[in-house]
Amino acid sequence: MPQKLIQIYTHPTCEDSQALKRFLSEGEVPYNEVDVTESNERRNQLKHDTGNEITPGIVVETKNLFGKKKRNTFSGYSANKGNINRLLH
């Protein structure tokens, strides 16, 4: 099974961010959270990684058995819920 590294960019008042965190926690999916309210650098990293400043920003990096990496990015949870669920399970 491919190894998955998940990084999410969140904002504490964003309902979509909170829904994503609940979804990942309920599914016991490990992730790294970056709160974009803490610095301009973090907001810039969100824009660099996803192409915009929409939260939540989701970056899923998978590595197959041969070490090849693939990166999937999503902006927003509700609109991408199905794709995120398929990618993670």
Buried (B, 14 or more C-beta within 10 A) or exposed (E): EEEBBBBBBBBEEBEBBBBBBEBBEEEEBEBEBBBBEEEEEBBEBBBEBBEEBBBBBBBBBBEEEEEEEEEBBBBBBEEBBEEBEEBBE
